[in-house]
Every structure is written in structure tokens, then in C-alpha cells.
Amino acid sequence: MAQREDTGCVRIIGVTGGVGAGKSTVLSYLEKQYGAYILEADAIGHLVQRPEEPCWEHIVEAFGVEILNGDRSINREILGGIVYADREKLDLLNGIVHPAVKRYIRQEIERIRSGTDTNPFIVIEAALLLEDHYDEICDEIWYIYADVRMRTERLMKSRGYSMEKVRRIMKNQMSEEEFRSRCPVVLDNSGADTLSICGQIDRIMRERSTEQSAFTS
């Protein structure tokens, strides 16, 4: 793991995992149950790709005006169809968007550090959390695991993806072995309900609370 940057007294947890692993379930529970401040890279990616933002200009320059909707916003379905079929183009898009997302997240962390927010900790979620070296700003990294069968079922049911599209996206993501080797905390979200994953989160949070109490006593 890379050397972590000083983020003051704000505790930062990074959450990552393959597509369809159920990271959104984890984020929702941390927010509702523990008051976490959530920073989702994908949602922030939408913000930095708005028309006339620097990212928007670079993306249009790289992929052409054919990816635009009538209101000049980027058609994510068209762009996704281009990049997920071509690894080089996916890398090109990531090289434009992800640095901008990381800058936004750093700014939010600084805002929280210098402000009056009472959130006990920040959670950063990103599919490319490790590739983009967020371990430099996180206290710990959580890997949300789910088996391929469950992930495929979720994506086909909730997003309407075809089997071919699911396989194509998964092929472009980090392997389970590499996730596990680089993430100190692994949560198994292969179950059909949320009881198991929520119980795992509660256990981890109790451990962290005990550790913090021992440190401050």
C-alpha cells in the first residue's frame, strides 16, 4: 500500500469491488446507520463531465460530437458502447475523467477538514480505487466481494445488461485475486439479502470503535 497522506482527524475508508458486487448497498448502510459522508466516484464523474467542464471538452475532442445528446450532454450509453469494446479507448477515457474526479474528492476532504461538518468519517467508493491510488488518502480499503454468478444476476436484473455485456465489463476489471491481495478488509456480499453484509459491517465498525477507544484512553 502506498504511503498515506495526512488527512487530519477525518477517518477515510475506501470501498471498491467488481461491478455488481453490491457496493451501493454497503454505502447506503454506512450512510444511514453510521452517518458516513459518501463520495461516489461514478456520481462525481457525472458532475465533472457536464457540458463546458474541462472533462467534457477533452472527451468530445477525443471521441467526437457523435457521443452528445441534443442538449450537448454526453450520452453515456453511446460512450460506454465505444470504450467497453476497446481497452485502449477505455484507458483514454479513464485518463481524462479519473484525475478530475480525484481532484474533486480531495477538495471535498479539505472542505470537510476545514469546516464544521460532524460526519464521523468519509467513505470513498470507486471501481478503480486501487488503480487510481486512493490508498494514498484512505486509512483502510474495503473490498466488497460477490461471486460471479450473483454479480451477473444482479446486473442482468437491475440494469438490463446482456450476458455478453456483463462479461465484457468484468474482463476489463481487476481480478478477485488481486483485489484480495491489495485490500486488508474483505466483505462477502454474495447473499441474496442484505442481512449478512450489514452484519459484517457492524462487526467491523464495532472493532474500529474499540480500537479508537483504546487509542484515546
Contacts in CASP RR format, 6 or more apart in sequence:
PFRMAT RR
TARGET T0000
AUTHOR 0000-0000-0000
METHOD contacts of the structure
MODEL  1
MAQREDTGCVRIIGVTGGVGAGKSTVLSYLEKQYGAYILEADAIGHLVQR
PEEPCWEHIVEAFGVEILNGDRSINREILGGIVYADREKLDLLNGIVHPA
VKRYIRQEIERIRSGTDTNPFIVIEAALLLEDHYDEICDEIWYIYADVRM
RTERLMKSRGYSMEKVRRIMKNQMSEEEFRSRCPVVLDNSGADTLSICGQ
IDRIMRERSTEQSAFTS
1 135 0 8 1.000
1 141 0 8 1.000
1 182 0 8 1.000
2 133 0 8 1.000
2 135 0 8 1.000
2 136 0 8 1.000
3 136 0 8 1.000
4 135 0 8 1.000
4 136 0 8 1.000
4 137 0 8 1.000
4 138 0 8 1.000
4 139 0 8 1.000
5 136 0 8 1.000
5 137 0 8 1.000
7 109 0 8 1.000
7 113 0 8 1.000
7 137 0 8 1.000
8 113 0 8 1.000
9 113 0 8 1.000
10 109 0 8 1.000
10 112 0 8 1.000
10 113 0 8 1.000
10 121 0 8 1.000
10 122 0 8 1.000
11 120 0 8 1.000
11 121 0 8 1.000
11 122 0 8 1.000
11 139 0 8 1.000
12 109 0 8 1.000
12 121 0 8 1.000
12 122 0 8 1.000
12 123 0 8 1.000
12 124 0 8 1.000
12 137 0 8 1.000
12 138 0 8 1.000
12 139 0 8 1.000
13 30 0 8 1.000
13 36 0 8 1.000
13 121 0 8 1.000
13 122 0 8 1.000
13 123 0 8 1.000
13 124 0 8 1.000
13 138 0 8 1.000
13 139 0 8 1.000
13 140 0 8 1.000
13 141 0 8 1.000
13 142 0 8 1.000
14 123 0 8 1.000
14 124 0 8 1.000
14 125 0 8 1.000
14 126 0 8 1.000
14 129 0 8 1.000
14 134 0 8 1.000
14 138 0 8 1.000
14 140 0 8 1.000
14 141 0 8 1.000
14 142 0 8 1.000
15 23 0 8 1.000
15 26 0 8 1.000
15 27 0 8 1.000
15 123 0 8 1.000
15 124 0 8 1.000
15 125 0 8 1.000
15 129 0 8 1.000
15 141 0 8 1.000
15 142 0 8 1.000
15 144 0 8 1.000
16 23 0 8 1.000
16 125 0 8 1.000
16 126 0 8 1.000
16 127 0 8 1.000
16 128 0 8 1.000
16 129 0 8 1.000
16 130 0 8 1.000
16 141 0 8 1.000
16 142 0 8 1.000
16 143 0 8 1.000
16 144 0 8 1.000
16 179 0 8 1.000
16 183 0 8 1.000
17 23 0 8 1.000
17 127 0 8 1.000
17 129 0 8 1.000
17 143 0 8 1.000
17 144 0 8 1.000
17 145 0 8 1.000
17 173 0 8 1.000
17 174 0 8 1.000
17 179 0 8 1.000
18 127 0 8 1.000
18 144 0 8 1.000
18 151 0 8 1.000
18 170 0 8 1.000
18 173 0 8 1.000
18 174 0 8 1.000
18 179 0 8 1.000
19 127 0 8 1.000
19 151 0 8 1.000
19 155 0 8 1.000
19 166 0 8 1.000
19 169 0 8 1.000
19 170 0 8 1.000
19 173 0 8 1.000
20 146 0 8 1.000
20 151 0 8 1.000
20 154 0 8 1.000
20 155 0 8 1.000
21 144 0 8 1.000
21 145 0 8 1.000
21 146 0 8 1.000
21 151 0 8 1.000
21 189 0 8 1.000
22 144 0 8 1.000
22 146 0 8 1.000
22 154 0 8 1.000
22 189 0 8 1.000
23 125 0 8 1.000
23 144 0 8 1.000
25 189 0 8 1.000
25 194 0 8 1.000
25 197 0 8 1.000
26 142 0 8 1.000
26 144 0 8 1.000
26 187 0 8 1.000
26 189 0 8 1.000
26 197 0 8 1.000
26 201 0 8 1.000
27 36 0 8 1.000
27 38 0 8 1.000
27 40 0 8 1.000
27 123 0 8 1.000
27 125 0 8 1.000
29 194 0 8 1.000
29 197 0 8 1.000
29 198 0 8 1.000
29 201 0 8 1.000
30 36 0 8 1.000
30 38 0 8 1.000
30 123 0 8 1.000
30 201 0 8 1.000
31 37 0 8 1.000
31 38 0 8 1.000
31 123 0 8 1.000
33 198 0 8 1.000
33 201 0 8 1.000
33 202 0 8 1.000
34 120 0 8 1.000
34 121 0 8 1.000
34 205 0 8 1.000
35 119 0 8 1.000
35 120 0 8 1.000
36 119 0 8 1.000
36 120 0 8 1.000
36 121 0 8 1.000
36 122 0 8 1.000
36 123 0 8 1.000
37 112 0 8 1.000
37 117 0 8 1.000
37 119 0 8 1.000
37 121 0 8 1.000
37 122 0 8 1.000
37 123 0 8 1.000
38 122 0 8 1.000
38 123 0 8 1.000
38 125 0 8 1.000
39 105 0 8 1.000
39 108 0 8 1.000
39 122 0 8 1.000
39 123 0 8 1.000
39 124 0 8 1.000
39 125 0 8 1.000
40 125 0 8 1.000
40 126 0 8 1.000
41 98 0 8 1.000
41 101 0 8 1.000
41 105 0 8 1.000
41 124 0 8 1.000
41 125 0 8 1.000
41 126 0 8 1.000
41 127 0 8 1.000
41 128 0 8 1.000
41 129 0 8 1.000
42 125 0 8 1.000
42 126 0 8 1.000
42 127 0 8 1.000
44 101 0 8 1.000
44 104 0 8 1.000
44 105 0 8 1.000
45 55 0 8 1.000
45 97 0 8 1.000
45 100 0 8 1.000
45 101 0 8 1.000
45 104 0 8 1.000
47 53 0 8 1.000
47 104 0 8 1.000
48 54 0 8 1.000
48 55 0 8 1.000
48 97 0 8 1.000
48 100 0 8 1.000
48 101 0 8 1.000
48 104 0 8 1.000
49 55 0 8 1.000
49 56 0 8 1.000
49 59 0 8 1.000
49 74 0 8 1.000
49 97 0 8 1.000
50 56 0 8 1.000
50 73 0 8 1.000
51 71 0 8 1.000
51 72 0 8 1.000
51 73 0 8 1.000
53 100 0 8 1.000
54 100 0 8 1.000
55 96 0 8 1.000
55 97 0 8 1.000
55 100 0 8 1.000
56 74 0 8 1.000
58 96 0 8 1.000
59 67 0 8 1.000
59 74 0 8 1.000
59 79 0 8 1.000
59 93 0 8 1.000
59 96 0 8 1.000
59 97 0 8 1.000
60 67 0 8 1.000
60 68 0 8 1.000
60 74 0 8 1.000
62 92 0 8 1.000
62 93 0 8 1.000
62 96 0 8 1.000
63 79 0 8 1.000
63 82 0 8 1.000
63 89 0 8 1.000
63 93 0 8 1.000
66 78 0 8 1.000
67 74 0 8 1.000
67 75 0 8 1.000
67 78 0 8 1.000
67 79 0 8 1.000
67 82 0 8 1.000
68 74 0 8 1.000
68 75 0 8 1.000
69 75 0 8 1.000
79 93 0 8 1.000
82 89 0 8 1.000
83 89 0 8 1.000
83 90 0 8 1.000
83 92 0 8 1.000
83 93 0 8 1.000
84 90 0 8 1.000
84 165 0 8 1.000
84 168 0 8 1.000
84 169 0 8 1.000
84 172 0 8 1.000
85 168 0 8 1.000
87 172 0 8 1.000
90 172 0 8 1.000
94 128 0 8 1.000
98 128 0 8 1.000
98 132 0 8 1.000
101 126 0 8 1.000
102 132 0 8 1.000
102 134 0 8 1.000
105 124 0 8 1.000
105 134 0 8 1.000
105 137 0 8 1.000
106 137 0 8 1.000
108 122 0 8 1.000
109 122 0 8 1.000
109 137 0 8 1.000
112 119 0 8 1.000
112 122 0 8 1.000
124 134 0 8 1.000
124 137 0 8 1.000
124 138 0 8 1.000
126 132 0 8 1.000
126 134 0 8 1.000
127 173 0 8 1.000
129 135 0 8 1.000
129 138 0 8 1.000
129 141 0 8 1.000
130 141 0 8 1.000
130 174 0 8 1.000
130 179 0 8 1.000
130 182 0 8 1.000
130 183 0 8 1.000
131 174 0 8 1.000
134 141 0 8 1.000
135 141 0 8 1.000
135 182 0 8 1.000
140 184 0 8 1.000
140 185 0 8 1.000
141 182 0 8 1.000
141 183 0 8 1.000
141 184 0 8 1.000
141 185 0 8 1.000
142 183 0 8 1.000
142 185 0 8 1.000
142 186 0 8 1.000
142 187 0 8 1.000
142 204 0 8 1.000
143 179 0 8 1.000
143 180 0 8 1.000
143 182 0 8 1.000
143 183 0 8 1.000
143 185 0 8 1.000
143 186 0 8 1.000
143 187 0 8 1.000
144 187 0 8 1.000
144 189 0 8 1.000
144 197 0 8 1.000
145 176 0 8 1.000
145 179 0 8 1.000
145 180 0 8 1.000
145 186 0 8 1.000
145 187 0 8 1.000
145 188 0 8 1.000
145 189 0 8 1.000
145 190 0 8 1.000
146 154 0 8 1.000
146 188 0 8 1.000
146 189 0 8 1.000
146 190 0 8 1.000
146 191 0 8 1.000
147 190 0 8 1.000
148 170 0 8 1.000
150 189 0 8 1.000
150 190 0 8 1.000
150 191 0 8 1.000
150 192 0 8 1.000
151 166 0 8 1.000
151 170 0 8 1.000
152 163 0 8 1.000
152 166 0 8 1.000
155 161 0 8 1.000
155 166 0 8 1.000
155 169 0 8 1.000
156 162 0 8 1.000
156 163 0 8 1.000
156 166 0 8 1.000
161 169 0 8 1.000
180 186 0 8 1.000
185 204 0 8 1.000
187 197 0 8 1.000
187 200 0 8 1.000
187 201 0 8 1.000
187 204 0 8 1.000
188 196 0 8 1.000
188 197 0 8 1.000
188 200 0 8 1.000
189 196 0 8 1.000
189 197 0 8 1.000
191 197 0 8 1.000
END
